[in-house]
Amino acid sequence: MKKSDLGIAVYLLAAIVFLIVPISSTLLDVMLALNISIGLIVLFNTLFAKEVLDMSFYPTILLFTTIFRISLNVSSTRLILTTGDPGNVVATFGQFVGGNDMVVGAVVFIILIIIQFVVINKGSERVSEVTARFTLDAMPGKQMAIDADLNTGAITDKEAIERRNKIQEESTFFGSMDGATKYVKGDATAGLLITFVNLIGGTIMGVWRGGLGFSDAIQQYGILTIGDGLCSQIPSLCISLATGILVTKGSKQADFSNVLVGQLFGIPKVLYIVGLTLMFLGIMTPLNTLLFLIFGVVFLVCGKTIDRSIGIESIEEEASMEETEAEEIRKPENVVSLLQVDPIELEFGYGIIPLADVNQGGDLLDRVVMIRRQIALELGTVVPIIRLRDNIQLNPNQYIIKIKGIQVTEGEILFDHYMAMNPGFVEEEITGIPTFEPSFHLPAIWITESQRERAESLGYTVVDPPSIIATHLTEVIRSHIAELLTRQDVQNLVNNLKESNPVLVDELIPKALGLGEVQKVLQNLLNEGISIRDLLTIFETLADHATGTRDTDVLTEYVRQSLKRAISSKYFPANETTSVITLDPKVEQDIMSSVKQTEQGAYLTLDPDKTKAIISSVETEAAKLENMGKSAIVITSPIVRMYFKKMTEEYLRDLIVISYNEVESDIELQSVGMVTA
């Protein structure tokens, strides 16, 4: 057992024992001195704690000190009633602090009770209640602020976790303090009742058993009772004052004494006014002239001193800033900091800043959080942190999207306007500024707020500027998500899976495949929009086939076939016949006969003219489906699929190529065209 554990246990055990077992007056003196010491320690700890969470166990401390103080009250009461000698501490408090007079002691005791019960406890209780309520109400806003800072890159993941934990601890602390103040209030009430009981009981014992007269008995036992009450209430007052200080600190983190002195005596003109006022009162009124003149002069001198120190500090601060700037100029540039490349960046002109500023009602940061969540659910991978930055070099309404530091696309919006797009069946046109939707490059028009309701009633699809940017950003991330998947990301996915399936992970990595090979398979899937969320099935398939081949393209095909339920549900609606394009068997034969295997993988050696003819045929057939408002899907044999996809992806990025083995048996397909050479 640690020494601290033993000390706390002994402290609590002593409180319980003192309630039951009589103790000597000497031991009571020791315990009362200890009680006063603990009260002072708690008071000054709360005074100089820089942060309220430095005293996070304060509610528990309140409970411990309260029960210990009550146990001492019981012990002192027992000694007063049985022996009339409660020890040196109680007697001294009654004789010295109480002036050896029952009336004086009683008045002092009552004043202490009034200060503690009516002033300090009442205020602390109210402040604790309000603070707890406002702290809990502010939690969602603080959480959103942390998410916003995380998305903009202002803080790291570790700092975000620390801030969230701190918010949780603060809410727990202030909630506990709301209830803990009831201990302080109850302690003051109990002290008052115990004192009256002691007075009545002591007087009865003095008259009945001690043979004293009523006046002598009440004087003797009254002084002891008042002494007992005073030596209990002074530590109790320290604890009450500590509670009030802790719950009324204006700043959650501050050097209390420096801030307090600075706020009281930090403005010279205030001290000048006070000093002159005191001198005026000393001269023009019957008040003690010498005393008020001395105080007035002191305040004037203090004001002058502070005024001079402020001037010196401002000069030193200016000199320090100039020196720092000079040092920065002389210091060789830290090149390492320039090597960091953000995976995804969204830069925008100053006209778009209100959309990203929470204080101006912008919700772009919240939309970025939703984008990461949406893609995680849709594709099963975590999108890297998206950095949002304003760039004064851009046009006011322009934004650009960068992937790994390189611009991949851009767009432009009109602030306070809406984009209206014709879905194809709107007959009546609406006036506006012609433009193109940035994500899919569809024709659109900018309209004003007053035109929005009419445009929607005519059938236009109307979107606001934040939605335009968010949609564009989402599409860019989808198209580049494969290259954004790093080995570290894969390792994180592997670690998550290993918690529930350690045997599978140990069998696959690194025995059968390396982490880089698994990364390549996952990138192949993401590159064609296939979700890797079902990582268990993917790893099971890789473990089954990795013993036969380590070709990542071939392994990708095996995985796709294992994921045919997901692929079918993505591209082929249930209870509906889907129109597709098929390949001429001769084209498939030509492709397979032109495949050359090397150590670096397989590649096609198809004649360029034949390749051009195949691509032309695919474009013709795909256009037919697109004109019908349907996605262009090509169905091939399993062995041809990956080669045909590689051949066409440079020309037709959005073409969907699926093999027969990736289609569920209950799916109905209808061929509406055939690719020929």
Stockholm file with secondary structure:
# STOCKHOLM 1.0

chainA/1-677         MKKSDLGIAVYLLAAIVFLIVPISSTLLDVMLALNISIGLIVLFNTLFAKEVLDMSFYPTILLFTTIFRISLNVSSTRLILTTGDPGNVVATFGQFVGGNDMVVGAVVFIILIIIQFVVINKGSERVSEVTARFTLDAMPGKQMAIDADLNTGAITDKEAIERRNKIQEESTFFGSMDGATKYVKGDATAGLLITFVNLIGGTIMGVWRGGLGFSDAIQQYGILTIGDGLCSQIPSLCISLATGILVTKGSKQADFSNVLVGQLFGIPKVLYIVGLTLMFLGIMTPLNTLLFLIFGVVFLVCGKTIDRSIGIESIEEEASMEETEAEEIRKPENVVSLLQVDPIELEFGYGIIPLADVNQGGDLLDRVVMIRRQIALELGTVVPIIRLRDNIQLNPNQYIIKIKGIQVTEGEILFDHYMAMNPGFVEEEITGIPTFEPSFHLPAIWITESQRERAESLGYTVVDPPSIIATHLTEVIRSHIAELLTRQDVQNLVNNLKESNPVLVDELIPKALGLGEVQKVLQNLLNEGISIRDLLTIFETLADHATGTRDTDVLTEYVRQSLKRAISSKYFPANETTSVITLDPKVEQDIMSSVKQTEQGAYLTLDPDKTKAIISSVETEAAKLENMGKSAIVITSPIVRMYFKKMTEEYLRDLIVISYNEVESDIELQSVGMVTA
#=GR chainA/1-677 SS CCHHHHHHHHHHHHHHHHHHSCCCHHHHHHHHHHHHHHHHHHHHHHHHCSBGGGGTTHHHHHHHHHHHHHHHHHHHHHHHHHTSCCCHHHHHIIIIITTTCHHHHHHHHHHHHHIIIIIIIHHHHHHHHHHHHHHHHHHHHHHHHHHHHHHHTSSCHHHHHHHHHHHHHHHHHHHHHHHHHHHHHHHHHHHHHHHHHHHHHHHHHHHHTSCCCHHHHHHHHHHHHHHHHHHHHHHHHHHHHHHHHHHHCSSSBCCHHHHHHHHHHCCHHHHHHHHHHHHHHHHHSSSCHHHHHHHHHHHHHHHHHHHHHHHHHHHHHHHHHHHHHHHHHHSCCCGGGGGCCCSEEEEECGGGHHHHCGGGTCCHHHHHHHHHHHHHHHHSSCCCCEEEEECTTSCTTEEEEEETTEEEEEEECCTTCEEEECCSCCCSCCCCEEEEETTTTEEEEEECHHHHHHHHHHTCEEECHHHHHHHHHHHHHHHHHHHHCCHHHHHHHHHHHHHHCHHHHHIIIIIISCHHHHHHHHHHHHHTTCCCCCHHHHHHHHHHHTTTCCCHHHHHHHHHHHTHHHHHHHHSCTTSCEEEEEECHHHHHHHHHTEEEETTEEEECCCHHHHHHHHHHHHHHHHHHHHTTCCCEEEECHHHHHHHHHHHTTTCTTCEEEEGGGSCTTCCEEEEEEECC
#=GC SS_cons         CCHHHHHHHHHHHHHHHHHHSCCCHHHHHHHHHHHHHHHHHHHHHHHHCSBGGGGTTHHHHHHHHHHHHHHHHHHHHHHHHHTSCCCHHHHHIIIIITTTCHHHHHHHHHHHHHIIIIIIIHHHHHHHHHHHHHHHHHHHHHHHHHHHHHHHTSSCHHHHHHHHHHHHHHHHHHHHHHHHHHHHHHHHHHHHHHHHHHHHHHHHHHHHTSCCCHHHHHHHHHHHHHHHHHHHHHHHHHHHHHHHHHHHCSSSBCCHHHHHHHHHHCCHHHHHHHHHHHHHHHHHSSSCHHHHHHHHHHHHHHHHHHHHHHHHHHHHHHHHHHHHHHHHHHSCCCGGGGGCCCSEEEEECGGGHHHHCGGGTCCHHHHHHHHHHHHHHHHSSCCCCEEEEECTTSCTTEEEEEETTEEEEEEECCTTCEEEECCSCCCSCCCCEEEEETTTTEEEEEECHHHHHHHHHHTCEEECHHHHHHHHHHHHHHHHHHHHCCHHHHHHHHHHHHHHCHHHHHIIIIIISCHHHHHHHHHHHHHTTCCCCCHHHHHHHHHHHTTTCCCHHHHHHHHHHHTHHHHHHHHSCTTSCEEEEEECHHHHHHHHHTEEEETTEEEECCCHHHHHHHHHHHHHHHHHHHHTTCCCEEEECHHHHHHHHHHHTTTCTTCEEEEGGGSCTTCCEEEEEEECC
//
